[in-house]
Amino acid sequence: MPEQFPQFDTPAVSPNDPPWGSLAAFGGWAISVILIIVLPGMVLLPYLLTLDPPITDNKAIVEFAQTDKTAIFLQVLAIIPAHILTLLFAWLVVTKGRKYSFRETLGWDSGRVRWWHYAGILAGFMVVAAVVGHFVPEQENDLIRILRSSRATVYLVVFMATFTAPIVEEVIYRGLLYSAVQRAAGVPIAFLVVTLLFALVHVPQYYPSYSTIFLLTLLSVLLTGLRVWSKNLWPCIVLHMIFNGLQSLLILIETDPASSPPVDPSGIFFWIVK
């Protein structure tokens, strides 16, 4: 009779019992922010080197990066490789080098969320947004000025906002961060940490439009609440994509770079598509 050897099975994991800890989760978050800050400058550098005469003064370089349409487009374009690298790091953390399933571990299931839940959440959000916008109109901010730089930039922002940003941000915030923090410190602490971090990291993009910052914080509350209730990440990605998709349609309809004043996106290096 052949000798029997013990079987070593991969331990069971779930979205609320992840195989990574808080250190790896916050490391993934930090890397996502650093990439967003660093890569735009790296992508812009080759373009700067082609200028004749070259720009050597630091103040002039900053001014050029903030006003030249091509420079702005290249810096926004750099967000795509930042998203890809962020997802790659998240994949390594979540799967532990292909030991676990990326989707199953994060929670790629509807988690009892149905289409009418999304419709109800969006309808309620729109009502609140209409009331807030009536009493506190949106102020000029970096995102608006960036969108006015060129039509090409508008299309690029719309693509990222609809397809890449929701996946990347949900994987980092409601995936890596929430899963690890709720296991270590409990649901209330995880809810607070993830909601506030998601809102705070977007402030440079929307300041000083306080109404927009408030609504972004509300969106973060809704997304994190959906993660708590569904115990899965997928509903958060779906809601985020729907919301950003609707916003993108408005951007395509309302933004007209040809009739806008010169752009001055002072926060371009902190660009994170919501």
C-alpha positions as CSV (number, residue, x, y, z in Angstrom):
1,M,0.0,0.0,0.0
2,P,1.5,3.4,-1.0
3,E,2.7,5.6,1.8
4,Q,0.3,8.5,2.6
5,F,1.7,11.9,2.9
6,P,-0.1,14.8,4.7
7,Q,-2.0,17.3,2.5
8,F,-1.3,20.9,3.0
9,D,-4.3,22.9,1.8
10,T,-4.3,26.7,1.3
11,P,-6.1,28.2,4.3
12,A,-9.6,29.6,3.6
13,V,-9.8,33.3,3.2
14,S,-12.6,35.8,2.6
15,P,-13.0,39.6,1.9
16,N,-13.2,40.1,5.7
17,D,-10.5,37.7,6.6
18,P,-7.7,38.6,4.1
19,P,-4.2,37.0,3.9
20,W,-2.6,40.4,4.2
21,G,-2.2,42.8,7.2
22,S,-2.6,46.5,7.8
23,L,1.1,47.2,7.0
24,A,0.7,45.8,3.5
25,A,-2.6,47.6,3.0
26,F,-1.2,51.0,4.0
27,G,1.8,50.3,1.9
28,G,-0.4,49.7,-1.1
29,W,-2.2,53.0,-0.4
30,A,1.1,54.9,0.0
31,I,2.4,53.5,-3.3
32,S,-0.7,54.5,-5.1
33,V,-0.4,58.1,-3.9
34,I,3.4,58.2,-4.7
35,L,2.9,56.9,-8.2
36,I,0.2,59.5,-8.9
37,I,2.6,62.3,-7.7
38,V,5.9,61.0,-9.3
39,L,4.9,59.6,-12.7
40,P,3.4,62.8,-14.2
41,G,6.8,64.5,-13.8
42,M,8.7,61.5,-15.3
43,V,6.4,61.4,-18.3
44,L,6.7,65.1,-18.8
45,L,10.5,65.2,-18.7
46,P,11.1,63.9,-22.3
47,Y,8.8,66.5,-23.7
48,L,10.6,69.2,-21.8
49,L,13.9,68.0,-23.2
50,T,12.6,68.5,-26.8
51,L,11.9,72.2,-26.3
52,D,14.0,74.7,-28.2
53,P,15.2,76.8,-26.5
54,P,15.1,74.6,-23.4
55,I,13.5,75.8,-20.1
56,T,16.0,75.6,-17.3
57,D,14.5,77.8,-14.6
58,N,12.4,75.8,-12.1
59,K,9.8,78.5,-11.8
60,A,9.4,78.6,-15.6
61,I,9.2,74.8,-15.8
62,V,6.3,74.8,-13.3
63,E,4.5,77.5,-15.2
64,F,5.0,75.7,-18.5
65,A,3.7,72.4,-16.9
66,Q,0.6,74.2,-15.7
67,T,-0.3,76.1,-18.9
68,D,1.0,74.1,-22.0
69,K,-1.8,71.9,-23.4
70,T,0.5,69.1,-24.4
71,A,2.3,69.2,-21.0
72,I,-1.1,68.9,-19.2
73,F,-2.2,66.0,-21.4
74,L,1.0,64.1,-20.8
75,Q,0.8,64.5,-17.1
76,V,-2.8,63.2,-17.0
77,L,-1.8,60.4,-19.4
78,A,0.8,59.3,-16.8
79,I,-2.1,58.3,-14.5
80,I,-2.8,55.2,-16.6
81,P,0.6,53.6,-15.9
82,A,0.2,54.7,-12.3
83,H,-3.1,52.8,-12.2
84,I,-1.5,49.7,-13.8
85,L,1.4,49.6,-11.4
86,T,-0.9,50.1,-8.5
87,L,-3.1,47.2,-9.6
88,L,0.0,45.0,-10.0
89,F,1.2,45.7,-6.5
90,A,-2.4,45.1,-5.2
91,W,-2.5,41.8,-7.1
92,L,0.8,40.7,-5.5
93,V,-0.5,41.5,-2.0
94,V,-3.9,39.9,-2.4
95,T,-2.7,36.7,-4.1
96,K,0.5,36.3,-2.1
97,G,2.2,35.4,-5.4
98,R,-0.7,33.5,-7.0
99,K,-1.4,31.5,-3.8
100,Y,-4.9,32.9,-3.5
101,S,-7.6,34.0,-6.0
102,F,-7.5,37.8,-6.6
103,R,-11.2,38.1,-7.2
104,E,-12.5,35.7,-4.6
105,T,-10.3,37.1,-1.9
106,L,-11.4,40.7,-2.5
107,G,-15.1,39.7,-2.9
108,W,-16.1,39.6,-6.6
109,D,-19.7,38.9,-5.9
110,S,-22.9,40.9,-5.8
111,G,-23.3,40.3,-2.1
112,R,-27.2,40.5,-2.2
113,V,-27.0,44.0,-3.9
114,R,-29.5,44.3,-6.8
115,W,-29.9,46.9,-9.5
116,W,-32.6,48.8,-7.6
117,H,-30.2,49.3,-4.8
118,Y,-27.8,51.1,-7.1
119,A,-30.7,53.1,-8.6
120,G,-31.9,54.1,-5.1
121,I,-28.5,55.2,-3.9
122,L,-27.9,57.2,-7.0
123,A,-31.3,58.9,-6.9
124,G,-30.8,59.8,-3.3
125,F,-27.3,61.2,-4.0
126,M,-28.6,63.3,-6.9
127,V,-31.2,64.8,-4.6
128,V,-28.6,65.7,-2.0
129,A,-26.3,67.1,-4.7
130,A,-29.1,69.3,-6.1
131,V,-29.8,70.7,-2.7
132,V,-26.1,71.3,-1.9
133,G,-25.5,72.8,-5.3
134,H,-28.4,75.2,-4.9
135,F,-27.1,76.6,-1.6
136,V,-23.3,76.2,-2.2
137,P,-22.5,76.5,-5.9
138,E,-19.4,74.7,-7.2
139,Q,-16.2,76.8,-7.2
140,E,-13.4,76.9,-9.7
141,N,-11.0,74.0,-9.0
142,D,-8.1,72.2,-10.5
143,L,-10.2,69.5,-12.2
144,I,-12.3,72.1,-14.0
145,R,-9.3,74.0,-15.2
146,I,-7.6,70.8,-16.4
147,L,-10.6,69.8,-18.3
148,R,-10.6,73.2,-20.0
149,S,-7.1,72.8,-21.3
150,S,-8.0,70.7,-24.4
151,R,-10.6,68.3,-25.8
152,A,-8.1,65.5,-25.9
153,T,-7.6,65.9,-22.1
154,V,-11.4,65.7,-21.6
155,Y,-11.5,62.4,-23.5
156,L,-8.6,61.0,-21.5
157,V,-10.2,62.0,-18.2
158,V,-13.5,60.6,-19.1
159,F,-11.9,57.2,-20.0
160,M,-9.9,57.0,-16.8
161,A,-12.8,58.2,-14.6
162,T,-15.1,55.6,-16.0
163,F,-13.0,52.5,-16.5
164,T,-9.7,52.6,-14.6
165,A,-10.1,54.8,-11.5
166,P,-13.1,53.0,-10.0
167,I,-11.4,49.7,-10.2
168,V,-8.0,50.9,-8.8
169,E,-9.5,53.1,-6.1
170,E,-11.9,50.4,-4.9
171,V,-9.2,47.7,-4.8
172,I,-7.0,50.0,-2.7
173,Y,-9.6,51.6,-0.4
174,R,-12.5,49.2,0.0
175,G,-10.3,46.2,-0.9
176,L,-6.8,46.3,0.6
177,L,-7.4,48.9,3.3
178,Y,-10.9,48.1,4.6
179,S,-10.4,44.4,4.7
180,A,-7.2,44.6,6.7
181,V,-8.2,47.4,9.1
182,Q,-11.7,45.9,9.9
183,R,-10.0,42.7,10.9
184,A,-7.4,44.4,13.0
185,A,-9.5,47.2,14.6
186,G,-13.2,46.4,13.8
187,V,-15.8,47.7,11.4
188,P,-16.4,51.2,12.8
189,I,-12.7,52.1,12.8
190,A,-12.2,50.6,9.3
191,F,-15.3,52.5,8.0
192,L,-13.9,55.8,9.4
193,V,-10.3,55.4,8.2
194,V,-11.2,54.3,4.7
195,T,-14.0,56.9,4.2
196,L,-11.8,59.8,5.4
197,L,-8.6,58.7,3.5
198,F,-10.5,58.4,0.3
199,A,-12.0,61.9,0.8
200,L,-8.8,63.6,2.0
201,V,-6.6,62.4,-0.8
202,H,-9.0,64.0,-3.3
203,V,-9.1,67.4,-1.6
204,P,-6.2,69.0,-3.6
205,Q,-8.0,68.2,-6.8
206,Y,-11.3,70.0,-5.8
207,Y,-10.2,72.7,-3.3
208,P,-11.7,75.3,-2.8
209,S,-15.0,73.9,-4.0
210,Y,-16.4,72.9,-0.6
211,S,-19.6,71.6,-2.0
212,T,-17.7,69.2,-4.2
213,I,-15.6,68.0,-1.4
214,F,-18.7,67.4,0.8
215,L,-20.3,65.4,-2.0
216,L,-17.2,63.4,-2.5
217,T,-17.1,62.6,1.2
218,L,-20.7,61.5,1.0
219,L,-19.9,59.3,-2.0
220,S,-17.1,57.7,0.1
221,V,-19.5,57.1,2.9
222,L,-21.9,55.4,0.5
223,L,-19.2,53.2,-1.1
224,T,-17.8,52.1,2.2
225,G,-21.2,51.5,3.6
226,L,-22.0,49.3,0.6
227,R,-18.8,47.4,1.3
228,V,-19.8,46.8,4.9
229,W,-23.3,45.7,4.0
230,S,-22.5,43.5,1.0
231,K,-19.2,42.1,2.5
232,N,-17.9,42.2,-1.1
233,L,-15.9,44.6,-3.2
234,W,-17.7,44.2,-6.5
235,P,-20.8,46.3,-5.7
236,C,-18.5,49.2,-4.8
237,I,-16.8,49.0,-8.1
238,V,-20.1,48.8,-9.9
239,L,-21.6,51.8,-8.1
240,H,-18.3,53.8,-8.5
241,M,-18.3,53.1,-12.3
242,I,-22.0,54.1,-12.7
243,F,-21.5,57.3,-10.8
244,N,-18.3,58.2,-12.7
245,G,-19.9,57.2,-16.0
246,L,-22.8,59.6,-15.4
247,Q,-20.4,62.4,-14.4
248,S,-18.3,61.7,-17.5
249,L,-21.4,62.2,-19.7
250,L,-21.9,65.6,-18.1
251,I,-18.2,66.4,-18.6
252,L,-18.5,65.6,-22.4
253,I,-21.6,67.7,-22.7
254,E,-20.7,70.7,-20.7
255,T,-16.9,71.2,-21.1
256,D,-15.8,73.4,-24.0
257,P,-12.1,74.1,-24.0
258,A,-12.3,76.5,-26.9
259,S,-14.4,79.0,-24.9
260,S,-12.5,78.7,-21.7
261,P,-9.8,80.9,-20.1
262,P,-6.1,79.7,-19.9
263,V,-5.7,76.8,-17.6
264,D,-3.7,77.0,-14.3
265,P,-3.9,73.6,-12.8
266,S,-1.7,74.2,-9.7
267,G,-2.6,70.8,-8.3
268,I,-1.7,68.8,-11.4
269,F,0.9,66.7,-9.6
270,F,-1.6,65.6,-7.0
271,W,-4.0,64.4,-9.8
272,I,-6.2,61.5,-8.8
273,V,-9.3,60.9,-10.9
274,K,-12.1,60.4,-8.5
